[in-house]
Amino acid sequence: MTDYLVVGSGLFGATFAYEAAKRGNHVEVIEKRDHIAGNIYTKEVEGIQVHQYGAHIFHTKMKDIWEYVQQFAEFNNYINSPIANYNGEIYNLPFNMNTFSKLWGVQTPAEAQAKIEEQKRNANVPEKPTNLEEQALSLVGTDIYEKLIKGYTEKQWGRKAVDLPSFIIIRRIPVRFIYDNNYFSDPYQGIPKGGYTQIVEKMLASDLIDVKLNTDFFAHKDRYLNSGKRIIFTGMIDQFFDYALGELEYRSLRFETELKDVDNYQGNAVVNYTDAETPFTRVIEHKHFEFGKGNKGKTVITHEYPKDWHRGDEPYYPVDNKQNRSLYKQYTDLAAQEADNVVFGGRLGQYRYYNMDQTIMSALRLVKTEFGE
């Protein structure tokens, strides 16, 4: 049996710790925050499960991952159907016939397709788009891009659309010529009844797992590295090496959460603000994730503000471009040379934009590698 040190109690670290302990290994989990569960942490306020670090909707195409997570919580049948607010105009997301009808007054898929094709032709986009703006215009035309993509995306990434790579948008423009407001096409989707924190609590409940909160790996890095334990590190890979090769880029977020003395503030769990002038990208009303469950006359909302990342800020997602991919590859080469007893995992350790199901899948792949299965 092996002693493991898992740095970070988010979904990747908790999944690995659970599986390692199930095989008889002792696991120490250290967490710099004062709570477990990383960014999927939820906290009950007025009977409402509040997503402390932004909206998290579990969705997957992988039946085995869906069945795996069911052992830790019962999920409701929540369907993600965000809406967009563009200067007071309300549109359905993903882009579907409800959206097109509101934009142009069209009634049939043929009319909507003709309108989009006309706008794509008039946009005069190069045959091979070189940036996000050209890519978006080539896919959906001018109106959808200007009202529902441009402002939101530039706020999210902190730079102009013409300065963003085209590949960012390819997988994230769902266009449907049906009246369907379901944002995801994944067959499995829902929110755990009672919030996400319980999932990680159950994963870490083994007698073979010791959890220490308010514990910063970097405060005692040398001691941990010399402990003889195999380390599963889910923090930033560049920070692990003291940014020796330079900083990878991340985007950070700021959340403003408040309790409102109303029963229903905005009528939907997620409202995206797609104009450039509004400083936040979205407002979350948490009670709607569980169909209005919570104390009567109370609701909790969160404004989400994207921001540049600087050392000391929480990194929420990597900035995917050629420069950062190249630098990440250099860090993985360095890890192979200098940290052979450390495995880097999760969104920050592997510098990838993982959804929750992908995080679990990645952790389970590591389990197979570690235990020769």
NUMI-841093 format. One record per residue (C-alpha): residue number from 0; residue in one letter; y, z, x. Coordinates in Angstrom, 2 decimals, m for minus. Layout:
BEGIN
PT  pos  code    north       up     east
PT  NUM     A        Y        Z        X
...
This chain:
BEGIN
PT  pos  code    north       up     east
PT    0     M     0.00     0.00     0.00
PT    1     T     3.59    m0.68     1.06
PT    2     D     6.75     1.36     0.69
PT    3     Y     9.56    m0.80    m0.70
PT    4     L    13.29    m0.29    m0.79
PT    5     V    14.90    m2.29    m3.57
PT    6     V    18.67    m2.63    m3.21
PT    7     G    20.14    m3.11    m6.67
PT    8     S    18.75    m2.16   m10.08
PT    9     G    19.57    m5.38   m11.89
PT   10     L    17.00    m7.59   m13.55
PT   11     F    15.60    m9.06   m10.32
PT   12     G    15.25    m5.74    m8.52
PT   13     A    13.89    m3.93   m11.57
PT   14     T    11.30    m6.63   m12.29
PT   15     F    10.07    m6.54    m8.71
PT   16     A    10.01    m2.73    m8.63
PT   17     Y     8.01    m2.61   m11.88
PT   18     E     5.43    m5.09   m10.62
PT   19     A     5.16    m3.46    m7.18
PT   20     A     4.62    m0.02    m8.68
PT   21     K     2.07    m1.42   m11.12
PT   22     R     0.07    m2.41    m8.03
PT   23     G     0.23     1.08    m6.59
PT   24     N     3.17     0.69    m4.22
PT   25     H     5.89     3.29    m3.88
PT   26     V     9.37     1.91    m4.55
PT   27     E    12.77     3.43    m3.87
PT   28     V    15.57     1.76    m5.84
PT   29     I    19.15     2.34    m4.74
PT   30     E    22.12     1.34    m6.87
PT   31     K    25.79     1.52    m5.87
PT   32     R    26.99     1.83    m9.49
PT   33     D    26.59     4.94   m11.62
PT   34     H    24.10     3.23   m13.92
PT   35     I    21.03     1.01   m13.75
PT   36     A    20.60    m2.53   m15.13
PT   37     G    23.29    m4.35   m13.15
PT   38     N    25.35    m6.80   m15.17
PT   39     I    23.05    m6.67   m18.21
PT   40     Y    23.95    m3.00   m18.73
PT   41     T    24.75    m2.13   m22.33
PT   42     K    26.25     1.10   m23.63
PT   43     E    26.37     2.36   m27.20
PT   44     V    29.83     2.90   m28.65
PT   45     E    30.24     3.73   m32.37
PT   46     G    26.68     2.55   m33.00
PT   47     I    27.44    m0.77   m31.29
PT   48     Q    25.65    m1.97   m28.15
PT   49     V    28.51    m3.03   m25.88
PT   50     H    27.77    m5.61   m23.18
PT   51     Q    29.76    m3.97   m20.38
PT   52     Y    29.82    m7.03   m18.11
PT   53     G    30.21    m9.91   m20.51
PT   54     A    28.06   m11.49   m23.19
PT   55     H    24.36   m11.77   m22.38
PT   56     I    22.17   m13.83   m24.70
PT   57     F    18.54   m14.08   m23.65
PT   58     H    17.25   m17.62   m24.03
PT   59     T    14.43   m19.54   m22.40
PT   60     K    12.13   m22.51   m22.66
PT   61     M     9.41   m20.58   m20.81
PT   62     K     6.97   m19.00   m23.24
PT   63     D     5.44   m16.82   m20.53
PT   64     I     8.83   m15.33   m19.61
PT   65     W     9.65   m14.73   m23.28
PT   66     E     6.34   m12.94   m23.76
PT   67     Y     6.88   m10.98   m20.55
PT   68     V    10.24    m9.53   m21.61
PT   69     Q     8.92    m8.65   m25.08
PT   70     Q     6.89    m5.80   m23.60
PT   71     F    10.11    m3.92   m22.82
PT   72     A    12.10    m4.43   m26.03
PT   73     E    11.97    m5.88   m29.51
PT   74     F    14.32    m8.84   m29.86
PT   75     N    16.24    m9.96   m32.92
PT   76     N    16.68   m13.60   m33.88
PT   77     Y    20.31   m13.93   m32.78
PT   78     I    21.37   m17.56   m32.29
PT   79     N    24.29   m18.21   m29.95
PT   80     S    26.95   m20.09   m31.92
PT   81     P    30.28   m19.63   m30.13
PT   82     I    33.48   m21.12   m31.46
PT   83     A    36.48   m22.48   m29.61
PT   84     N    40.10   m21.57   m30.27
PT   85     Y    42.49   m24.22   m28.97
PT   86     N    46.06   m23.13   m29.70
PT   87     G    44.94   m21.75   m33.06
PT   88     E    42.71   m24.70   m33.95
PT   89     I    39.08   m23.58   m34.48
PT   90     Y    36.15   m25.76   m33.42
PT   91     N    32.40   m25.28   m33.38
PT   92     L    30.48   m25.20   m30.13
PT   93     P    28.37   m26.88   m28.90
PT   94     F    30.08   m30.18   m29.61
PT   95     N    28.43   m31.35   m32.84
PT   96     M    29.23   m33.02   m36.11
PT   97     N    31.21   m29.99   m37.29
PT   98     T    33.37   m30.35   m34.17
PT   99     F    33.82   m34.10   m34.58
PT  100     S    34.63   m33.80   m38.27
PT  101     K    37.37   m31.25   m37.49
PT  102     L    38.74   m33.35   m34.61
PT  103     W    38.79   m36.78   m36.24
PT  104     G    37.85   m36.45   m39.91
PT  105     V    34.62   m38.40   m39.37
PT  106     Q    31.61   m37.82   m41.60
PT  107     T    28.71   m39.69   m40.01
PT  108     P    27.08   m39.69   m36.56
PT  109     A    27.87   m43.39   m36.21
PT  110     E    31.59   m42.76   m36.73
PT  111     A    31.56   m39.90   m34.22
PT  112     Q    29.68   m41.93   m31.62
PT  113     A    32.07   m44.86   m32.06
PT  114     K    35.07   m42.56   m31.58
PT  115     I    33.65   m41.05   m28.39
PT  116     E    32.70   m44.47   m26.99
PT  117     E    36.19   m45.79   m27.72
PT  118     Q    37.80   m42.85   m25.91
PT  119     K    35.41   m43.17   m22.97
PT  120     R    36.40   m46.84   m22.55
PT  121     N    40.09   m46.06   m22.78
PT  122     A    39.83   m43.27   m20.19
PT  123     N    39.28   m45.84   m17.40
PT  124     V    36.87   m43.62   m15.50
PT  125     P    35.21   m44.99   m12.33
PT  126     E    31.59   m46.04   m12.71
PT  127     K    30.60   m43.21   m10.39
PT  128     P    32.68   m40.11   m11.27
PT  129     T    33.88   m38.24    m8.20
PT  130     N    35.08   m35.00    m9.83
PT  131     L    34.59   m32.86   m12.90
PT  132     E    37.43   m34.43   m14.87
PT  133     E    36.09   m37.95   m14.43
PT  134     Q    32.56   m36.78   m15.22
PT  135     A    33.64   m35.06   m18.43
PT  136     L    35.72   m38.02   m19.59
PT  137     S    32.79   m40.35   m18.94
PT  138     L    30.59   m38.17   m21.15
PT  139     V    32.80   m37.17   m24.09
PT  140     G    36.13   m38.99   m23.91
PT  141     T    39.69   m37.71   m24.00
PT  142     D    40.06   m35.45   m27.06
PT  143     I    37.04   m33.22   m26.44
PT  144     Y    37.88   m32.99   m22.75
PT  145     E    41.55   m32.14   m23.24
PT  146     K    41.07   m29.62   m26.06
PT  147     L    37.71   m28.01   m25.36
PT  148     I    36.83   m28.44   m21.67
PT  149     K    39.79   m28.82   m19.34
PT  150     G    41.71   m25.58   m19.84
PT  151     Y    38.64   m23.38   m20.17
PT  152     T    36.97   m24.84   m17.08
PT  153     E    40.07   m24.61   m14.91
PT  154     K    40.53   m20.97   m15.88
PT  155     Q    36.87   m20.25   m15.26
PT  156     W    36.80   m21.74   m11.77
PT  157     G    40.39   m21.08   m10.72
PT  158     R    41.10   m24.65    m9.67
PT  159     K    42.02   m28.01   m11.16
PT  160     A    39.26   m30.07   m12.75
PT  161     V    40.01   m32.94   m10.37
PT  162     D    39.20   m30.57    m7.49
PT  163     L    35.83   m29.50    m8.90
PT  164     P    32.58   m31.36    m8.16
PT  165     S    31.24   m33.56   m10.94
PT  166     F    27.78   m31.98   m11.02
PT  167     I    29.08   m28.68   m12.45
PT  168     I    29.58   m30.22   m15.88
PT  169     I    26.50   m32.43   m16.20
PT  170     R    24.16   m29.75   m17.55
PT  171     R    26.79   m27.90   m19.54
PT  172     I    28.10   m30.38   m22.10
PT  173     P    25.72   m30.25   m25.03
PT  174     V    26.72   m33.08   m27.42
PT  175     R    24.83   m33.32   m30.68
PT  176     F    25.31   m35.74   m33.51
PT  177     I    23.96   m33.27   m36.06
PT  178     Y    25.50   m30.33   m37.93
PT  179     D    23.94   m27.66   m35.71
PT  180     N    25.95   m24.83   m34.13
PT  181     N    23.06   m23.46   m32.00
PT  182     Y    24.45   m23.62   m28.46
PT  183     F    21.08   m23.50   m26.71
PT  184     S    18.18   m25.86   m27.26
PT  185     D    15.72   m23.28   m25.94
PT  186     P    12.98   m22.36   m28.44
PT  187     Y    13.12   m18.66   m27.54
PT  188     Q    16.37   m16.81   m28.05
PT  189     G    17.58   m13.38   m29.08
PT  190     I    19.19   m10.05   m28.26
PT  191     P    17.15    m6.88   m27.66
PT  192     K    17.52    m4.45   m30.55
PT  193     G    19.18    m1.42   m29.03
PT  194     G    20.62    m3.30   m26.03
PT  195     Y    19.48    m4.42   m22.60
PT  196     T    19.59    m1.13   m20.69
PT  197     Q    16.30     0.00   m22.26
PT  198     I    14.52    m2.95   m20.62
PT  199     V    15.40    m1.80   m17.12
PT  200     E    14.78     1.86   m18.04
PT  201     K    11.22     0.98   m19.00
PT  202     M    10.73    m1.16   m15.89
PT  203     L    11.79     1.73   m13.67
PT  204     A     9.95     4.50   m15.54
PT  205     S     6.91     4.65   m13.20
PT  206     D     6.16     7.83   m11.25
PT  207     L     5.97     5.57    m8.18
PT  208     I     9.61     4.51    m8.54
PT  209     D    12.49     6.69    m7.35
PT  210     V    15.97     5.63    m8.48
PT  211     K    19.14     6.76    m6.72
PT  212     L    22.50     5.91    m8.30
PT  213     N    25.92     5.95    m6.60
PT  214     T    24.15     4.95    m3.39
PT  215     D    25.67     2.24    m1.22
PT  216     F    23.23     0.43     1.06
PT  217     F    26.00    m0.36     3.55
PT  218     A    26.95     3.30     3.98
PT  219     H    23.59     3.86     5.71
PT  220     K    22.52     0.32     6.53
PT  221     D    20.99     1.06     9.94
PT  222     R    18.96     3.97     8.59
PT  223     Y    17.56     1.84     5.79
PT  224     L    16.74    m1.04     8.14
PT  225     N    14.91     1.35    10.47
PT  226     S    13.06     3.19     7.70
PT  227     G     9.95     1.05     7.99
PT  228     K    10.21     0.09     4.33
PT  229     R    10.09    m3.51     3.22
PT  230     I    13.51    m4.28     1.75
PT  231     I    14.24    m6.34    m1.36
PT  232     F    17.97    m6.99    m1.17
PT  233     T    19.77    m8.28    m4.27
PT  234     G    23.35    m8.03    m3.03
PT  235     M    25.45   m10.70    m1.34
PT  236     I    23.60   m12.30     1.56
PT  237     D    26.82   m12.89     3.50
PT  238     Q    27.82    m9.24     3.15
PT  239     F    24.41    m8.20     4.47
PT  240     F    25.27    m9.95     7.72
PT  241     D    28.83    m8.59     7.75
PT  242     Y    30.17   m12.09     6.93
PT  243     A    29.23   m13.13    10.49
PT  244     L    29.21   m16.83     9.58
PT  245     G    32.11   m16.62     7.13
PT  246     E    32.50   m15.75     3.45
PT  247     L    30.63   m17.52     0.69
PT  248     E    32.81   m18.12    m2.36
PT  249     Y    32.33   m16.19    m5.58
PT  250     R    34.18   m15.91    m8.86
PT  251     S    34.96   m12.50   m10.26
PT  252     L    35.82   m11.26   m13.74
PT  253     R    38.01    m8.61   m15.28
PT  254     F    37.10    m7.07   m18.63
PT  255     E    39.41    m5.33   m21.08
PT  256     T    37.34    m3.54   m23.71
PT  257     E    38.84    m1.72   m26.68
PT  258     L    37.72     0.01   m29.84
PT  259     K    39.34    m1.37   m33.01
PT  260     D    39.65     0.46   m36.32
PT  261     V    38.49    m2.55   m38.31
PT  262     D    35.06    m3.53   m39.51
PT  263     N    35.25    m7.17   m38.40
PT  264     Y    37.83    m8.41   m35.90
PT  265     Q    37.10   m12.10   m35.34
PT  266     G    34.02   m12.97   m37.41
PT  267     N    31.92   m14.15   m34.47
PT  268     A    30.32   m12.65   m31.37
PT  269     V    32.00   m15.07   m28.95
PT  270     V    35.27   m16.98   m29.28
PT  271     N    36.25   m19.18   m26.33
PT  272     Y    39.95   m19.79   m25.72
PT  273     T    40.08   m23.31   m24.37
PT  274     D    43.82   m23.86   m23.90
PT  275     A    45.30   m23.40   m20.43
PT  276     E    48.09   m21.03   m21.54
PT  277     T    45.86   m18.19   m22.80
PT  278     P    44.97   m16.16   m19.68
PT  279     F    41.52   m15.04   m20.84
PT  280     T    38.55   m17.35   m21.39
PT  281     R    36.90   m15.57   m24.28
PT  282     V    36.86   m12.61   m26.62
PT  283     I    33.55   m10.91   m27.37
PT  284     E    32.97    m8.84   m30.52
PT  285     H    29.81    m6.96   m29.65
PT  286     K    28.63    m5.84   m33.09
PT  287     H    27.93    m9.44   m34.12
PT  288     F    25.13    m9.68   m31.53
PT  289     E    23.20    m7.37   m33.85
PT  290     F    24.46    m8.79   m37.15
PT  291     G    27.22    m6.27   m37.78
PT  292     K    25.24    m3.16   m36.88
PT  293     G    27.52    m0.22   m36.05
PT  294     N    29.76     2.33   m37.65
PT  295     K    31.72     1.13   m40.67
PT  296     G    35.37     0.45   m40.00
PT  297     K    34.84     0.25   m36.24
PT  298     T    34.33    m2.62   m33.85
PT  299     V    34.48    m3.14   m30.07
PT  300     I    36.01    m6.23   m28.50
PT  301     T    36.26    m7.40   m24.90
PT  302     H    38.72    m9.85   m23.39
PT  303     E    37.24   m11.64   m20.38
PT  304     Y    39.57   m12.77   m17.59
PT  305     P    38.28   m14.90   m14.69
PT  306     K    39.73   m14.10   m11.29
PT  307     D    39.46   m14.97    m7.64
PT  308     W    36.99   m12.88    m5.69
PT  309     H    38.14   m10.80    m2.74
PT  310     R    36.17    m8.30    m0.70
PT  311     G    35.70    m5.17    m2.75
PT  312     D    35.63    m7.06    m6.08
PT  313     E    32.46    m7.53    m8.08
PT  314     P    31.05   m11.02    m7.45
PT  315     Y    29.82   m12.45   m10.75
PT  316     Y    28.75   m15.97    m9.88
PT  317     P    28.63   m18.25    m6.85
PT  318     V    30.89   m21.26    m6.42
PT  319     D    28.46   m24.14    m6.13
PT  320     N    29.72   m26.88    m3.82
PT  321     K    28.59   m28.64    m0.65
PT  322     Q    30.50   m26.33     1.65
PT  323     N    28.99   m23.18     0.16
PT  324     R    25.51   m24.67     0.02
PT  325     S    25.75   m25.47     3.71
PT  326     L    26.98   m21.99     4.57
PT  327     Y    24.25   m20.37     2.47
PT  328     K    21.64   m22.43     4.34
PT  329     Q    23.04   m21.07     7.61
PT  330     Y    22.66   m17.54     6.28
PT  331     T    19.05   m18.14     5.26
PT  332     D    18.35   m19.45     8.76
PT  333     L    19.95   m16.31    10.17
PT  334     A    17.85   m14.16     7.86
PT  335     A    14.68   m15.82     9.11
PT  336     Q    15.68   m15.01    12.69
PT  337     E    17.08   m11.50    12.33
PT  338     A    15.84    m9.95     9.09
PT  339     D    12.14   m10.74     8.80
PT  340     N    11.46    m7.50     6.89
PT  341     V    14.13    m8.26     4.28
PT  342     V    13.72   m10.48     1.22
PT  343     F    16.90   m11.73    m0.46
PT  344     G    16.70   m12.16    m4.23
PT  345     G    18.70   m12.57    m7.40
PT  346     R    21.93   m14.38    m8.14
PT  347     L    23.76   m12.99    m5.10
PT  348     G    20.91   m12.77    m2.60
PT  349     Q    19.86   m16.35    m3.31
PT  350     Y    23.37   m17.60    m4.10
PT  351     R    22.36   m19.30    m7.35
PT  352     Y    23.64   m19.26   m10.90
PT  353     Y    20.58   m17.72   m12.52
PT  354     N    20.22   m17.11   m16.23
PT  355     M    18.25   m14.00   m17.16
PT  356     D    14.97   m15.85   m17.65
PT  357     Q    15.39   m17.58   m14.29
PT  358     T    16.04   m14.22   m12.65
PT  359     I    12.79   m12.81   m14.02
PT  360     M    10.90   m15.96   m13.06
PT  361     S    12.25   m15.78    m9.50
PT  362     A    11.26   m12.11    m9.21
PT  363     L     7.74   m12.85   m10.46
PT  364     R     7.41   m15.65    m7.92
PT  365     L     8.27   m13.15    m5.21
PT  366     V     5.64   m10.79    m6.62
PT  367     K     3.00   m13.51    m6.24
PT  368     T     4.13   m14.21    m2.68
PT  369     E     4.22   m10.53    m1.70
PT  370     F     0.87    m9.62    m3.14
PT  371     G    m1.03   m12.82    m2.43
PT  372     E    m1.67   m13.74    m6.02
